[in-house]
Amino acid sequence: MAVCLGFDFGVKKIGVAVGDTETQLANPLTTIRAIEHKPDWKSIAGLVETWKPTIVIVGISHQEDGADNEVTPRMLKFSRQLEGRFQCKVELMDETLTTFEAKQLLFDEVQVSADKLWEVQDQLAAQLILQSWLNNMKR
């Protein structure tokens, strides 16, 4: 069994999910607020220490035509930093529309308030990213 952490990188917040290859299920874990538009590495280190992931999945977004958007280079940098700091395998997963999907699910289906939505949407997006990766592993 491999424990996996999934990250939905954002400039202001980073959503985190956890899952494993045995159950093939991902669960939302937490949202980490950025410090001056940089990842809170202390909080991330705590999660890595607690969960000891075998692999880390980071959501990467692109424009519709496949070109990088303005955040893509920062997502790639974050991925390289995760790999370098924690000596763990990092894989990238397309995260197109996951935050939008998370908002829709939370707002329409669960009817979460706007304030609560802001707090949890990124961890749900991370769950969607990680679950997509786990689903692709099954194939």
DONU-897753 format. One line per 5 residues: number of its first residue (from 1); their letters; for each residue x, y, z of N, C-alpha, C, CB. Coordinates in Angstrom, 1 decimal. Last residue first. Glycine has a CB too. Layout:
<sites>
NUM) a) X/Y/Z/X/Y/Z/X/Y/Z/X/Y/Z  ...
</sites>
This chain:
<sites>
139) rkmnn) -6.6/1.7/-14.1/-6.7/1.3/-15.6/-5.4/0.6/-16.0/-7.0/2.5/-16.4  -5.9/2.5/-11.6/-6.7/1.3/-11.8/-6.7/0.7/-13.2/-8.2/1.5/-11.3  -4.8/5.0/-12.0/-3.9/3.8/-11.6/-4.6/2.5/-11.9/-3.5/4.0/-10.2  -6.9/6.6/-12.4/-6.1/6.3/-13.6/-5.2/5.1/-13.3/-5.3/7.6/-14.0  -7.8/6.8/-9.7/-8.7/6.2/-10.7/-7.9/5.8/-12.0/-9.8/7.1/-11.1
134) lwsql) -5.7/8.3/-8.6/-6.0/6.9/-8.2/-6.8/6.2/-9.2/-6.6/7.0/-6.8  -6.1/10.7/-10.1/-4.9/10.0/-10.2/-5.0/8.5/-9.8/-3.7/10.7/-9.4  -8.6/11.4/-9.1/-8.5/11.2/-10.5/-7.2/10.4/-10.8/-8.4/12.5/-11.3  -8.0/11.8/-6.4/-8.9/10.7/-6.8/-8.8/10.4/-8.3/-10.4/11.0/-6.4  -6.4/14.0/-6.6/-5.8/12.8/-6.1/-6.7/11.6/-6.5/-5.6/12.8/-4.6
129) ilqaa) -8.3/15.9/-7.5/-7.0/15.7/-8.2/-6.5/14.3/-7.9/-6.0/16.8/-7.9  -10.2/15.8/-5.5/-10.6/15.5/-6.9/-9.4/15.1/-7.7/-11.4/16.6/-7.5  -8.7/16.7/-3.3/-9.3/15.3/-3.3/-9.6/14.9/-4.7/-10.5/15.3/-2.4  -8.2/19.3/-4.1/-7.1/18.4/-4.0/-7.6/16.9/-3.9/-6.3/18.7/-2.7  -10.8/20.2/-4.0/-10.2/20.2/-5.3/-9.0/19.3/-5.2/-9.7/21.6/-5.7
124) lqdqv) -11.1/20.1/-1.2/-12.0/19.2/-2.0/-11.4/19.1/-3.5/-13.4/19.8/-2.1  -9.3/22.0/-0.5/-9.0/20.6/-0.1/-9.9/19.7/-0.8/-9.3/20.5/1.4  -10.5/24.2/-1.6/-9.2/23.8/-2.1/-8.9/22.4/-1.7/-8.1/24.7/-1.7  -12.9/24.6/-0.3/-12.9/24.3/-1.7/-11.6/23.7/-2.2/-13.3/25.5/-2.5  -12.9/25.5/2.4/-12.8/24.0/2.1/-12.7/23.7/0.6/-13.9/23.3/2.7
119) ewlkd) -13.1/28.3/2.7/-12.2/27.5/3.5/-11.9/26.1/3.0/-12.7/27.4/4.9  -15.0/29.1/0.9/-13.7/29.6/0.8/-12.7/28.8/1.5/-13.6/31.1/1.2  -17.2/27.8/2.1/-16.8/27.4/0.8/-15.3/27.9/0.6/-17.7/28.0/-0.3  -17.7/29.4/4.4/-17.1/28.0/4.6/-16.6/27.5/3.2/-18.2/27.1/5.1  -18.7/31.7/3.1/-17.5/31.7/4.0/-16.9/30.4/4.1/-17.9/32.3/5.3
114) asvqv) -20.9/30.6/1.7/-19.8/31.2/1.0/-18.6/31.3/1.8/-20.2/32.6/0.5  -22.1/27.4/2.9/-22.1/28.9/2.9/-20.9/29.4/2.2/-22.2/29.5/4.3  -23.1/24.6/1.0/-22.1/25.2/2.0/-22.2/26.7/1.8/-20.7/24.7/1.8  -24.7/22.8/-0.3/-25.2/24.1/0.1/-24.4/24.7/1.2/-26.7/24.0/0.5  -24.2/20.5/-1.6/-24.1/20.4/-0.1/-24.6/21.7/0.5/-22.7/20.1/0.3
109) edfll) -24.7/21.2/-4.3/-25.1/19.9/-3.8/-25.2/19.9/-2.2/-24.1/18.8/-4.2  -23.8/23.9/-4.7/-25.1/23.4/-5.2/-25.6/22.2/-4.5/-24.9/23.1/-6.7  -21.4/24.2/-3.2/-22.4/25.2/-3.2/-23.8/24.6/-3.6/-22.0/26.4/-4.1  -19.9/21.8/-3.6/-20.1/22.3/-2.3/-21.3/23.3/-2.2/-18.8/23.0/-1.8  -19.9/21.6/-6.4/-20.4/20.5/-5.6/-20.7/21.0/-4.2/-19.3/19.4/-5.4
104) qkaef) -18.9/24.0/-7.3/-20.2/23.6/-7.7/-20.8/22.5/-6.7/-20.2/23.1/-9.1  -16.3/23.9/-6.1/-17.2/24.9/-5.7/-18.7/24.5/-6.1/-16.9/26.3/-6.4  -15.3/21.6/-7.5/-15.4/21.6/-6.1/-16.4/22.7/-5.6/-14.0/21.8/-5.4  -15.3/22.6/-10.1/-16.1/21.5/-9.8/-16.3/21.4/-8.3/-15.4/20.2/-10.3  -13.4/24.7/-9.8/-14.7/25.0/-10.2/-15.7/23.9/-9.9/-14.8/25.3/-11.8
99) ttlte) -11.2/23.1/-9.2/-11.7/24.1/-8.2/-13.1/24.5/-8.5/-10.7/25.3/-8.1  -10.9/21.6/-11.5/-11.2/20.9/-10.3/-11.7/21.9/-9.2/-10.0/20.2/-9.8  -10.3/22.6/-14.1/-11.7/22.8/-13.6/-12.0/22.1/-12.2/-12.7/22.2/-14.6  -7.5/20.7/-14.4/-8.4/21.6/-15.1/-9.8/21.5/-14.5/-8.4/21.3/-16.6  -5.4/19.4/-13.5/-6.4/19.8/-12.5/-7.4/20.8/-13.1/-5.7/20.5/-11.3
94) dmlev) -3.4/16.6/-14.3/-4.2/17.7/-14.8/-5.3/18.1/-13.8/-4.8/17.4/-16.2  -0.7/16.0/-12.2/-2.1/15.5/-12.6/-2.8/16.8/-13.1/-2.9/14.8/-11.5  2.6/14.8/-11.6/1.7/15.9/-12.0/0.4/15.3/-12.5/2.3/16.9/-13.0  4.3/13.4/-8.9/3.7/13.2/-10.2/2.7/14.4/-10.4/3.0/11.9/-10.4  7.2/12.8/-7.0/6.1/13.8/-7.3/5.6/13.5/-8.7/6.5/15.3/-7.1
89) kcqfr) 8.7/11.1/-4.4/8.3/11.0/-5.8/7.1/12.0/-6.0/8.0/9.6/-6.3  10.7/12.9/-2.1/9.6/12.0/-2.4/9.3/12.1/-3.9/8.4/12.4/-1.6  12.4/14.6/-0.6/12.9/13.4/-1.3/11.9/12.4/-1.6/14.0/12.8/-0.4  11.6/17.0/0.3/11.2/15.8/1.1/11.6/14.5/0.4/9.7/15.9/1.2  12.8/19.0/-1.3/12.8/19.1/0.2/12.5/17.8/0.9/11.8/20.2/0.6
84) gelqr) 12.4/18.0/-3.9/13.7/18.3/-3.4/13.8/18.4/-1.9/14.2/19.6/-3.9  9.6/17.8/-4.2/10.5/16.6/-4.5/11.9/16.8/-3.8/10.7/16.4/-6.0  8.8/20.4/-3.6/8.3/19.3/-2.8/9.3/18.1/-2.9/6.9/18.8/-3.2  10.1/21.8/-5.7/10.5/22.0/-4.3/10.0/20.9/-3.4/9.9/23.4/-3.8  8.7/20.8/-7.9/10.2/20.6/-7.8/10.6/20.7/-6.4/10.9/21.5/-8.7
79) sfklm) 6.2/21.8/-7.3/6.4/20.4/-7.4/7.8/20.0/-7.3/5.9/19.9/-8.8  6.7/24.6/-7.3/6.2/24.0/-6.1/6.4/22.5/-6.2/4.7/24.3/-5.9  7.2/24.8/-10.1/8.3/25.1/-9.1/7.9/24.5/-7.8/8.4/26.7/-8.9  4.7/24.2/-11.2/5.9/23.4/-11.5/7.0/23.6/-10.5/6.4/23.6/-12.9  3.3/26.4/-10.2/2.9/25.0/-9.8/4.0/24.1/-10.0/1.6/24.6/-10.6
74) rptve) 4.6/28.5/-11.4/4.6/28.4/-10.0/4.2/27.0/-9.5/3.7/29.5/-9.3  3.9/28.0/-14.1/5.3/27.9/-13.7/5.4/27.8/-12.2/6.0/29.1/-14.2  0.9/28.2/-14.0/1.6/27.0/-14.3/3.1/26.9/-13.8/1.5/26.7/-15.7  -0.2/30.8/-13.7/0.2/30.1/-12.5/1.0/28.8/-12.7/-1.1/29.7/-11.7  -0.8/31.6/-16.3/0.2/32.4/-15.5/0.6/31.7/-14.2/-0.5/33.8/-15.1
69) ndagd) -0.6/28.6/-18.3/-1.3/29.8/-17.8/-0.3/30.6/-16.9/-2.7/29.5/-17.1  0.8/27.0/-21.1/0.9/27.3/-19.7/0.0/28.6/-19.4/2.3/27.6/-19.2  -1.4/25.4/-23.5/-0.3/26.3/-23.2/-0.3/26.6/-21.7/-0.3/27.6/-24.0  -3.6/24.1/-24.2/-2.5/23.3/-23.7/-1.3/24.1/-23.2/-2.0/22.3/-24.7  -5.8/25.5/-24.8/-5.0/25.1/-25.9/-3.8/24.3/-25.5/-4.6/26.3/-26.8
64) eqhsi) -6.8/26.2/-22.3/-7.6/25.2/-23.1/-6.7/24.7/-24.2/-8.8/25.9/-23.6  -4.0/26.3/-20.1/-5.0/26.9/-20.8/-5.7/25.9/-21.7/-4.5/28.1/-21.7  -3.5/24.2/-17.2/-3.0/24.8/-18.4/-4.2/25.5/-19.1/-2.4/23.8/-19.4  -2.4/23.1/-13.9/-3.5/23.6/-14.9/-2.8/24.2/-16.1/-4.4/24.6/-14.2  -1.8/20.4/-11.9/-1.3/21.3/-12.8/-2.3/21.8/-13.8/0.0/20.7/-13.6
59) gvivi) -1.6/19.0/-8.7/-2.5/19.4/-9.8/-1.8/20.5/-10.6/-3.8/19.9/-9.3  0.5/16.5/-7.6/0.3/17.9/-7.6/-0.5/18.3/-8.9/1.6/18.7/-7.6  1.0/13.9/-5.4/0.4/14.3/-6.7/0.1/15.8/-6.6/-0.9/13.4/-6.9  3.6/11.9/-4.1/2.8/13.2/-4.0/2.3/13.5/-5.3/3.7/14.3/-3.4  4.2/8.8/-2.5/4.1/9.6/-3.7/3.2/10.8/-3.4/3.5/8.8/-4.9
54) tpkwt) 4.3/7.9/0.0/5.2/7.3/-0.9/5.3/8.1/-2.2/4.7/5.8/-1.2  4.1/10.1/2.9/3.6/9.6/1.6/4.7/8.9/0.8/3.1/10.8/0.8  3.8/10.5/5.8/4.9/9.7/5.2/4.5/9.2/3.8/5.4/8.6/6.1  2.1/11.8/7.5/1.5/10.8/6.6/2.5/10.0/5.9/0.7/11.5/5.6  3.8/13.4/9.2/2.7/12.7/9.7/2.2/11.5/8.8/1.5/13.6/10.0
49) evlga) 5.6/14.6/7.4/6.1/13.8/8.5/5.0/12.9/9.1/6.6/14.7/9.6  3.9/15.9/5.7/4.7/14.9/5.2/5.2/14.0/6.3/5.9/15.5/4.4  2.8/17.8/7.5/1.9/16.8/6.9/2.7/15.6/6.3/1.1/17.4/5.7  5.1/19.2/8.2/4.3/18.5/9.3/3.4/17.4/8.7/3.5/19.5/10.1  5.7/20.4/5.8/6.6/19.4/6.4/5.9/18.6/7.5/7.8/20.1/7.0
44) iskwd) 3.5/22.1/5.6/3.7/21.0/4.6/4.6/20.0/5.2/4.2/21.6/3.2  4.2/23.9/7.6/2.9/23.1/7.7/3.0/21.9/6.7/1.7/24.0/7.3  6.6/24.9/6.6/6.6/24.3/7.9/5.3/23.4/8.1/6.6/25.3/9.0  6.0/26.1/4.2/6.8/24.8/4.2/6.8/24.1/5.5/8.2/25.1/3.7  3.6/27.5/2.8/4.0/27.4/4.2/4.7/26.1/4.4/2.7/27.5/5.1
39) pkhei) 4.5/29.1/-0.3/4.0/27.9/0.4/4.5/28.0/1.9/4.4/26.6/-0.2  3.9/32.6/-0.7/4.8/31.5/-0.8/4.2/30.3/0.1/6.2/31.9/-0.3  2.5/34.9/-0.2/2.4/34.3/-1.6/3.4/33.2/-1.8/2.5/35.3/-2.6  2.9/35.3/2.5/3.4/36.2/1.6/3.5/35.6/0.2/4.8/36.8/2.0  2.1/32.1/2.9/2.7/33.1/3.7/3.4/34.1/2.7/3.7/32.6/4.8
34) aritt) -1.0/30.4/2.3/0.3/30.8/1.9/0.8/31.9/2.8/0.3/31.3/0.4  -2.7/28.0/4.3/-2.6/29.4/3.8/-1.2/29.7/3.4/-3.2/30.4/4.8  -3.9/24.9/3.5/-2.8/25.6/4.1/-2.7/27.0/3.4/-1.4/24.8/3.8  -6.5/22.8/4.4/-6.1/23.9/3.5/-5.0/24.7/4.2/-7.3/24.8/3.2  -6.8/19.2/4.5/-6.7/20.5/5.1/-6.4/21.5/4.0/-5.5/20.6/6.1
29) lpnal) -8.1/16.8/3.3/-7.3/16.8/4.6/-7.3/18.2/5.2/-5.9/16.4/4.3  -10.4/14.7/1.6/-9.9/16.0/1.8/-9.2/16.0/3.2/-11.0/17.1/1.8  -9.3/11.5/0.4/-10.1/12.3/1.3/-9.5/13.7/1.5/-10.2/11.6/2.7  -9.5/8.9/-2.0/-8.9/10.1/-1.6/-9.8/10.8/-0.7/-8.4/11.0/-2.8  -9.0/5.4/-2.5/-9.9/6.5/-2.1/-9.0/7.7/-1.6/-10.9/6.1/-1.0
24) qtetd) -7.9/2.9/-2.8/-8.1/3.7/-4.0/-9.1/4.9/-3.7/-8.7/2.8/-5.1  -7.0/1.2/-0.8/-8.5/1.5/-0.9/-8.9/2.3/-2.2/-8.9/2.3/0.3  -4.3/1.2/-1.8/-5.1/0.0/-1.4/-6.6/0.2/-1.5/-4.7/-0.5/0.0  -3.2/3.6/-2.2/-3.4/2.8/-3.4/-4.2/1.5/-3.1/-2.1/2.5/-4.0  -4.8/6.4/-0.5/-3.8/5.3/-0.6/-4.2/4.4/-1.8/-3.8/4.5/0.7
19) gvavg) -4.7/9.9/0.5/-5.4/8.7/0.0/-4.3/7.6/0.0/-5.9/8.9/-1.4  -5.5/13.3/1.2/-4.7/12.1/1.5/-5.5/10.9/0.9/-4.4/11.9/3.0  -5.1/16.7/0.2/-5.9/15.5/0.4/-4.9/14.4/0.6/-6.8/15.3/-0.9  -5.0/20.3/0.4/-4.3/19.0/0.6/-5.3/17.9/0.8/-3.3/19.1/1.8  -4.7/23.4/-1.1/-5.6/22.4/-0.6/-4.8/21.1/-0.6/-6.8/22.2/-1.5
14) ikkvg) -3.3/26.4/-0.4/-3.0/25.1/-1.0/-3.9/24.1/-0.3/-1.5/24.8/-0.8  -3.7/29.9/-1.2/-4.0/28.7/-0.4/-3.6/27.5/-1.2/-5.5/28.6/0.0  -2.6/31.8/-2.9/-3.1/32.2/-1.6/-3.3/31.0/-0.6/-4.3/33.0/-1.6  -1.8/30.4/-5.2/-1.0/31.5/-4.7/-1.3/31.9/-3.2/-1.0/32.7/-5.6  -2.3/26.9/-5.0/-2.8/28.2/-5.3/-1.8/29.2/-4.6/-4.2/28.4/-4.8
9) fdfgl) -2.4/23.5/-5.7/-1.6/24.6/-5.4/-2.3/25.9/-5.8/-0.3/24.5/-6.2  -3.5/20.8/-4.3/-4.1/21.8/-5.2/-3.5/23.1/-4.9/-5.7/21.9/-5.0  -2.1/17.7/-3.8/-2.0/19.2/-3.6/-2.7/19.9/-4.7/-0.6/19.6/-3.4  -2.2/14.6/-2.1/-2.5/15.4/-3.2/-2.6/16.9/-2.9/-3.9/14.9/-3.8  -0.3/11.9/-1.0/-0.8/13.2/-0.7/-1.1/13.9/-2.0/0.2/14.1/0.2
4) cvam) -0.6/8.4/-0.4/-0.4/9.5/-1.3/-1.0/10.8/-0.7/-1.2/9.2/-2.6  0.8/5.3/0.5/0.1/6.5/1.0/0.4/7.7/0.0/0.5/6.9/2.5  0.6/2.2/-0.9/1.3/3.4/-0.9/0.3/4.6/-0.4/1.8/3.7/-2.4  0.8/-1.2/0.0/0.0/0.0/0.0/0.9/1.2/0.0/-1.0/0.0/1.2
</sites>
